[in-house]
Amino acid sequence: MADGSRRAILDAVRDGPHPVGEIAARLALSQQAVSHHLCVLRGAGLVSERREGTRHLFAVRTDGLAVVQDYLDGFWPRHLDALKRAAEEAARNA
């Protein structure tokens, strides 16, 4: 998710399944680059793949994104609280 191309690919397949060539054309990336990113996204559980004849169609896996959302929801409060405490401590010492 940290890679801008992967976020763009997720955005491209958000509304429904699309083949690699269409995604590549939309994002002005090579099909090889898109295929690589889709492999990583599929391995992370963020996209699904299905075959339609000779075409491979990719779509967002909302359940995979829900796992990411749950992680971030649990991650940020603890770290933001630590940041708040550090900022308050710095303000007291200033």
VENNOR-V563950 format. One record per residue. N is the residue number from 1. PHI is phi in whole degrees, 0 to 359 (* if undefined). PSI is psi as a letter, one per 20 degrees, with the letter a starting at -180 (* if undefined). Layout:
BEGIN
n = (N,N)
phi = (PHI,PHI)
psi = (PSI,PSI)
END
This chain:
BEGIN
n = (1,2,3,4,5,6,7,8,9,10,11,12,13,14,15,16,17,18,19,20,21,22,23,24,25,26,27,28,29,30,31,32,33,34,35,36,37,38,39,40,41,42,43,44,45,46,47,48,49,50,51,52,53,54,55,56,57,58,59,60,61,62,63,64,65,66,67,68,69,70,71,72,73,74,75,76,77,78,79,80,81,82,83,84,85,86,87,88,89,90,91,92,93,94)
phi = (*,286,277,300,294,292,296,295,295,301,296,293,255,297,268,158,290,220,282,306,300,292,296,299,296,298,260,57,242,287,297,297,295,297,300,299,296,295,297,296,296,294,297,276,79,262,227,246,231,222,263,227,68,266,269,252,255,242,216,292,262,296,293,293,291,296,296,297,299,299,298,296,299,279,282,293,305,296,285,293,296,296,296,299,298,295,294,294,295,296,293,292,274,280)
psi = (i,h,p,h,h,h,h,h,g,g,h,h,j,g,i,r,q,q,q,g,h,g,g,g,g,h,i,l,r,q,h,g,g,g,g,g,h,h,g,g,h,g,h,i,k,i,q,q,p,q,p,n,c,i,q,o,p,q,q,p,o,h,h,g,h,h,g,g,g,g,g,h,h,h,g,g,g,g,h,h,g,g,g,g,g,g,g,h,g,h,h,h,i,*)
END
